[in-house]
Amino acid sequence: MPTSLDHIDWFRHTSPYIRSHRGRTFVIHLGSGALDSPSFPHLIHDLALLHLLGVKLVLVHATRGEIELALDALGIEGTLHRGVRVTTEEVLGVVRDVVASQRLQLESQLSTGLPDSPMHGSKLRVVSGNFVTARPLGIVDGVDFQFTGAVRRLDAVGMSGVLDNEGILLLSPLGFSLTGEVFNIGANELATAAAIALGADKLIIMDKAAGLLDKAGELMRQLTVEDARQTLLDDPVQKEHRDAACRACDQGVHRAHIISYERNGALIEELFTHDGGGTLISQDVYEQVRRAHADDIAGVLDLIRPLEDQGILVRRSRERLEREIDNFRVLERDGRIIACAALYPFRDSNTAEIACVATHEDYRGGGRGQHLLSLLEEEARSLSVQSLFVLTTQSTHWFLEQGFSETSLDQLPTERRALYNLQRNSKALIRQIG
Ligand SMILES: CC(C)(COP(=O)(O)OP(=O)(O)OC[C@H]1O[C@@H](n2cnc3c(N)ncnc32)[C@H](O)[C@@H]1OP(=O)(O)O)[C@@H](O)C(=O)NCCC(=O)NCCS
């Protein structure tokens, strides 16, 4: 059991995640069995917490397993073709009942608020409606799918309206046709289509398994879309989730996560810890180095403030960072800035200063600092800079290992010398690159 200090420490470390998730749209696919899982009450609390933290939530509940159980109980024989249910009129009646019962369960659970529960005072507004227009799947290989449908259109404006008004959008895997008929739609398809239509930041697929598992049953933690597509999976449900995740990422959803609903806290772990607990699929490489922009200021400040407090880096005000953000390059990992470095060219003297090189302490030793430095070096070369210098108090040896050598302050450009902070007593190091 962690001590209360561990809790406090963990809570402090969540601030970058809270900031990065606020105002974002997450589509959460609750896989078959989720509502009956012993962890479901905790999941409801976690969803309420995300909502409270400003995440726009769309919930899609899957019904496949539950429909199978209901059909068995009624002695109705269901037919699958190519893994897709044929929805006869009789089956549609069962589908309606299962959907209605799940919807009521979700709505009632999201309405709880007893004084001694984590839901106390949460007042969640859950909204569902006719946001999904469906078309019949039709006849495939001579098999008439009848009331099995596919998503034809989603009312993205209406759905966004719900989210903008702080509602939680609940989508059931049913759609309506222009002829007024009801169609049974796959939850994977619906969740993916909703994530794409809303330009969601995340599609989170919650299922029984911890995530995507390789042949040896090991959890695959991070995959690019390309790698995920090449991964051989035996389990048809895993394949479906993988394909849904890849499709979403192909069409602009930033990240897709596959996590377990069985594990208490899996959603929080995935969203508020460095490495999460499930599988993350993203289009880009998981870590990306890029130019910083105004939206990164808060993330850069989160990274450098502790180092400034320790006197390792020179204190920069937010205003100064706002002015100088164009000089920064950042390394982003799953929406979070984990390393940065800045380049300040001095055009008159063909030199440039490297400053504010920092890697979050959890990610040090992976070559990130070196990578950022070589990137800045390349940029400096393209600006015809002949030498790079740096002022540092505690990382002299690191820069020596990167090919810098100690120099005297008179080697620095005059305007930089004028700003030299004598109290810090930093060492100057230089490296010729031209
Ligand atoms: C210096 C810093 C940016 C390196 O980041 P990083 O991503 O870990 O960099 P790399 O992975 O490329 O380099 C890691 C290597 O440098 C070594 N190293 C890290 N900091 C060092 C330091 N202050 N002195 C000497 N060596 C250091 C590590 O031990 C590691 O070596 P190893 O692989 O032999 O164990 C990071 O330690 C940091 O943020 N330091 C605090 C901020 C700072 O001092 N910045 C410089 C002033 S602008």
The ligand as a Gaussian input file, in Angstrom:
#p B3LYP/6-31G(d) Opt

LIG

0 1
 C       21.950000      16.635000     -19.528000
 C       20.643000      15.997000     -19.929000
 C       19.893000      16.937000     -20.850000
 C       20.945000      14.681000     -20.656000
 O       19.720000      14.146000     -21.115000
 P       19.580000      12.607000     -21.601000
 O       18.357000      12.519000     -22.437000
 O       19.710000      11.713000     -20.454000
 O       20.856000      12.513000     -22.533000
 P       21.554000      11.260000     -23.193000
 O       20.720000      10.055000     -23.010000
 O       21.934000      11.689000     -24.554000
 O       22.874000      11.133000     -22.303000
 C       22.871000      10.371000     -21.133000
 C       24.288000      10.169000     -20.674000
 O       24.797000      11.400000     -20.156000
 C       25.167000      11.215000     -18.794000
 N       24.874000      12.451000     -18.085000
 C       23.660000      12.990000     -17.854000
 N       23.809000      14.139000     -17.149000
 C       25.109000      14.298000     -16.951000
 C       25.878000      15.282000     -16.288000
 N       25.331000      16.325000     -15.679000
 N       27.203000      15.140000     -16.286000
 C       27.785000      14.089000     -16.874000
 N       27.121000      13.124000     -17.521000
 C       25.788000      13.214000     -17.550000
 C       24.333000      10.057000     -18.319000
 O       24.914000       9.436000     -17.209000
 C       24.309000       9.177000     -19.534000
 O       25.525000       8.512000     -19.642000
 P       25.588000       6.915000     -19.650000
 O       24.682000       6.501000     -20.791000
 O       27.019000       6.622000     -19.845000
 O       25.067000       6.542000     -18.317000
 C       19.773000      15.654000     -18.709000
 O       20.549000      14.932000     -17.791000
 C       19.183000      16.855000     -18.019000
 O       18.052000      17.231000     -18.299000
 N       19.940000      17.473000     -17.101000
 C       19.454000      18.621000     -16.369000
 C       19.422000      19.886000     -17.226000
 C       20.789000      20.374000     -17.630000
 O       21.730000      20.356000     -16.861000
 N       20.907000      20.870000     -18.877000
 C       22.124000      21.396000     -19.408000
 C       22.222000      22.859000     -19.254000
 S       21.600000      23.679000     -20.667000

